[in-house]
Amino acid sequence: MDQTYLTTDELSAKIKYDVRTIRERLKDSVLLEGTHYVRPFGGRKILYLWENIERDMRRVAGINRVAIPMANGGVVHG
């Protein structure tokens, strides 16, 4: 599977969180090394794995639930 690698600045722009918040509050508590980010070649630089982050954000938010559309425009959650 192809992965989209993002710097902290790029991730910040995508998820609308401040760079400092990502580094100090999310990294290593919500965003885990090996799952959500890697350090290429054992260096200091961190690259975030967008598809894994997006998957887990949706999972926690419950967005992947089944929704059945109704004629009036609403949905029934299954």
Summary of the structure (lengths in Angstrom):
residues: 78
radius of gyration: 16.0
end to end distance: 29.5
largest distance: 54.4
contacts: 167
relative contact order: 0.16
helix: 40%
strand: 21%
